[in-house]
């Protein structure tokens, strides 16, 4: 099971900082980030792609689930 960061309700840039910290901590692997704004989704997706991580997004009601993976 992947690790989950719940960044819902956090104002920018906190969701991006949390995702960046986890990417650096893991180096590779899989984890999820839950966000509730389009801005947070776009910023995390941009960061992930620049860092060589694959990203999948899934809308779940008012929440957005980002699955990040690097092998």
C-alpha positions in Angstrom: 0.0 0.0 0.0 1.3 3.4 -0.9 1.8 6.2 1.6 -0.7 9.0 1.6 -0.2 12.7 2.2 -3.5 14.5 3.0 -2.9 18.1 1.9 -6.6 19.0 1.7 -7.3 22.4 3.2 -3.7 23.5 3.1 -2.9 26.8 1.4 -0.2 27.1 -1.2 2.6 26.4 -1.2 2.2 23.8 1.6 0.8 20.9 -0.6 3.8 21.3 -3.0 6.3 21.5 -0.1 4.8 18.3 1.4 5.0 16.5 -1.9 8.5 17.7 -2.6 9.7 16.5 0.8 8.2 13.1 0.3 9.7 12.7 -3.2 13.2 13.6 -1.8 12.7 11.3 1.2 11.7 8.3 -0.9 13.9 8.9 -3.9 11.7 6.3 -5.8 8.6 4.4 -5.1 4.9 5.2 -4.9 2.8 7.6 -2.8 -0.4 9.6 -3.0 -1.3 13.2 -2.3 -4.8 14.3 -1.6 -5.6 17.9 -2.5 -8.8 19.9 -2.9 -7.8 22.7 -5.3 -7.0 22.7 -9.0 -4.0 25.0 -8.3 -2.4 22.5 -5.9 -3.0 19.7 -8.4 -1.3 21.6 -11.2 1.6 22.7 -9.1 2.3 19.2 -7.7 2.0 17.7 -11.2 4.5 20.2 -12.6 7.0 19.5 -9.8 6.6 15.8 -10.2 7.2 15.8 -13.9 10.2 18.1 -13.5 11.6 15.6 -11.0 11.1 12.6 -13.2 8.0 11.2 -11.4 5.0 9.8 -13.2 1.7 11.2 -12.1 -1.9 10.0 -12.4 -4.8 12.2 -11.2 -8.3 11.1 -10.2 -11.2 13.4 -9.3 -13.1 12.0 -6.3 -16.0 14.3 -5.5 -14.4 17.6 -4.3 -11.1 15.9 -3.8 -8.3 15.2 -6.2 -6.1 12.1 -5.7 -2.6 12.3 -7.2 -0.7 9.1 -7.5 3.1 9.7 -7.9 5.5 6.9 -9.0 9.1 6.7 -9.8 11.0 3.4 -10.5 
